[in-house]
Amino acid sequence: MTYTQKRFWVGTAERAVKTAAQTAVATIGAGTIGVMEMDWINLLSIVAMAAILSVCTSLADPAATNFGGAREAEGGRFPSRRSVMPHDTAGEAH
C-alpha cells in the first residue's frame, strides 16, 4: 500500500470520517447539557482534531489502511471477511 494508490486515500478518508462521527457522538453523549446549550465551536474543534489525528495515523502506517473495511476504490465493494482476516482451521471439525 502506497500513498499514490487511490485505495489508500479512500481508506484514509473513510477512517477519518468514521473517527470524526464517533468523536462527535461521544462528545455530545458525554455532556450533561442539552443539545441547544452545546458549545458547537468547541465540538467542531474536537472533531476536526480527531479527524486530523486519524489521517496522521494512516500516513504513519499506510499498510494498515488497507484493512478495516475500506471500500475498494474501483468497484465500491467491501472486501470479504476472508480476504481481510486469515482463515483459522485449527478449531474446525472435519
C-alpha positions, -999 to 999 in steps of 0.1 A, spaced: 0 0 0 15 33 -10 4 70 -8 -1 71 -46 -28 45 -46 -64 56 -48 -74 28 -24 -51 43 3 -68 77 1 -103 62 1 -95 41 31 -79 71 48 -109 93 42 -134 66 53 -114 61 85 -112 98 92 -150 103 87 -158 74 110 -134 87 136 -150 122 134 -185 108 137 -176 86 167 -159 116 184 -189 138 179 -213 112 193 -190 106 223 -186 143 230 -223 150 227 -232 120 248 -206 128 275 -221 162 281 -248 166 307 -263 197 290 -289 197 263 -282 200 226 -293 236 224 -267 246 251 -239 227 234 -207 246 226 -207 237 189 -175 255 181 -157 235 207 -173 203 195 -162 210 159 -127 217 171 -125 184 189 -140 165 159 -115 182 135 -86 173 157 -97 136 159 -101 135 120 -66 150 116 -51 125 140 -68 97 121 -52 109 88 -18 111 106 -22 76 118 -30 64 83 1 82 69 23 67 96 12 32 88 -1 30 52 -1 -8 52 -28 -9 80 -51 15 60 -59 -14 36 -77 -32 63 -107 -23 85 -134 -24 58 -122 3 35 -141 0 2 -123 -8 -29 -119 24 -49 -126 7 -82 -157 -13 -75 -171 4 -44 -174 -31 -27 -163 -40 7 -137 -68 8 -149 -101 21 -140 -110 56 -120 -139 43 -98 -116 22 -91 -94 52 -88 -119 81 -67 -151 79 -87 -183 80 -81 -204 111 -89 -241 106 -74 -253 138 -107 -255 157 -129 -268 130 -143 -303 129 -137 -322 97 
